[in-house]
Amino acid sequence: MSAIWAQGLTKHFDEVRAVDGIDLDIAPGTIFGFLGQNGSGKTTTIRMLTTLLRPTAGSARVDGLDIRDDARAVRRRIGVALQEAGLDDVQTGRELLTLQARLFGMGGSAGRQRVQELLGIVDLEDAADRAIGTYSGGMKRRLDLAAGLVHRPGILFLDEPTTGLDPISREAIWRYVTQLSTDDGITIFLTTQYLEEADRLAHDLAIIDEGRIISRGSPAEMKARIGTDVVTVQVPAADALDRAAEVAGDVSGVERVQIADGSAVVYVPDGARAVARIVLALDDAGIEVGDVAISRPSLDDVFLEATGHHLRVEEPQPAEGGAA
Amino acid sequence: MQSIATVYFLTLRSLREAVRNPAQEAGNVLIPLFFFAVTVGSIGSIAADAFGIDNFTGFQVPVAILAAASSISASAGLGTITDIQRGYFDKLLLTPAPRSAIVFGRIAADGVRTVAITAFIVGVGLIFGTGFDTGVPGLLVLLVGSFGFGMAYSGFNAAIALRTGSPQAAAAGGLLLFPLIFLSTAFAPKDVFADWLEVLATINPITYVLEAQRSLIIEGWNGLDILWGAAATLGFGAASFTLTFLALRWRTS
């Protein structure tokens, strides 16, 4: 049985098709990455799968339960940490986790023990009895993650868990997420706008753009599908870009060329040998060349190939005290 | 059973929030007491001749109680909006707790806060010589009634908060009660009103809530007044809780 399954899942907000008929089939125990830029439909998808939003059309099952008909049972089996750490600044960390445990029916000593255990796991024992309002951004994310784990869910939804965090806090969250998957066998549905995060954590990945899944597979499979090296040639004169793409496309061995962010992105096997031919051809055509880079295909190249544009990462304003 | 437990836990959480925000609670009680003092100070001395009311200070105590209830529910509306804006409301919705119980936790806390402030205002009234004609049993009835009215009025602000998510709308929600107070027998009995105002005061549920409370404080036991007050509170609650359920359904659909 799939941990998460969806068919034709759709959400419209008036005229806007936020999620436009996506299909999912996620195996138990895997980390599923859902990669896309802001506004692509990641959060709306997660809000439907976690029963916070009713789909406009389509169906979905989480741990075998229908998200419409068995919404409360779904909520018992999932843990969720949304993009904005949903916390109450007036409570202490311990009070928040204790309340969360009680709402999941875990009262008494079992609840207290679980809270203490989680505070240890996310390294918040020392801050447990301080008001959450005094926590840094990284501490809030860790507490939010702990709140999602109070009732030992089999499936965990994480909506951009590291957006806006500094590298040390990000690394800590990655460590917890990997641990949850490998040690506890939890299925993790993780949305992200960070290529590195998707590449590093996800066993299985889907790229979403404008509400539709445009590529699916493991990060390695996706990159292998490109099948070539990527030569990125920056062209300083914007009006010469189309001509540069045309000239580069005519170079022997070049499979295809895309234009993105002031550069011609050339897909060619054995890029190290081809780069000289490409630069010479551009020079012969009188096109000025800026920086040139050769790389193995990255998820950014996968994204570019599928969407025609690079993934744009939007960082929020750093939160006060954003350190771990 | 799960609903009751949810309401209980979330009521405790809201009360803890209130205790940790004493400035807000002070505002909830001081502003009504200020108006109480000004009203009694300005027309208290002529009330006996003008309206036939000997104990005008006691006559005004229920007005201060209702104004405090209004202030409390406005601050609770803001609390709900803060939860929505911070994403904590979503976190509560993501638990298996019944969603209506999640909203009623804060509403019940407003009832408890109204009881506490009612007791305080009655205490202030006693210091100023209002007396309490029905004694301790009457005080208990008044506190129960205040609990009911606090919850009933809080429902309107919960509905506004859930439907709009706007702090400005929530703050304005607290003011909704003031026109109803002015169109009731808050400052004088109905028999001195102009005809049009008498009609409005007669159909205004706040009139019955005030008169039930007054009967307990300055008139002695009057079963009919208490029944009318209870009916008005129940009607108020039925209307406000219906709006709360509709707003909750809208927010979670």
Boltz contact constraints between the chains, C-beta under 6 A:
constraints:
  - contact:
      token1: [A, 54]
      token2: [B, 253]
      max_distance: 6.0
  - contact:
      token1: [A, 72]
      token2: [B, 96]
      max_distance: 6.0
  - contact:
      token1: [A, 75]
      token2: [B, 94]
      max_distance: 6.0
  - contact:
      token1: [A, 75]
      token2: [B, 96]
      max_distance: 6.0
  - contact:
      token1: [A, 76]
      token2: [B, 96]
      max_distance: 6.0
  - contact:
      token1: [A, 80]
      token2: [B, 94]
      max_distance: 6.0
  - contact:
      token1: [A, 82]
      token2: [B, 87]
      max_distance: 6.0
  - contact:
      token1: [A, 82]
      token2: [B, 90]
      max_distance: 6.0
  - contact:
      token1: [A, 84]
      token2: [B, 87]
      max_distance: 6.0
  - contact:
      token1: [A, 86]
      token2: [B, 87]
      max_distance: 6.0
  - contact:
      token1: [A, 86]
      token2: [B, 88]
      max_distance: 6.0
  - contact:
      token1: [A, 86]
      token2: [B, 90]
      max_distance: 6.0
  - contact:
      token1: [A, 86]
      token2: [B, 91]
      max_distance: 6.0
  - contact:
      token1: [A, 87]
      token2: [B, 88]
      max_distance: 6.0
  - contact:
      token1: [A, 88]
      token2: [B, 88]
      max_distance: 6.0
  - contact:
      token1: [A, 90]
      token2: [B, 17]
      max_distance: 6.0
  - contact:
      token1: [A, 90]
      token2: [B, 20]
      max_distance: 6.0
  - contact:
      token1: [A, 99]
      token2: [B, 9]
      max_distance: 6.0
  - contact:
      token1: [A, 99]
      token2: [B, 13]
      max_distance: 6.0
  - contact:
      token1: [A, 102]
      token2: [B, 9]
      max_distance: 6.0
  - contact:
      token1: [A, 103]
      token2: [B, 95]
      max_distance: 6.0
  - contact:
      token1: [A, 103]
      token2: [B, 97]
      max_distance: 6.0
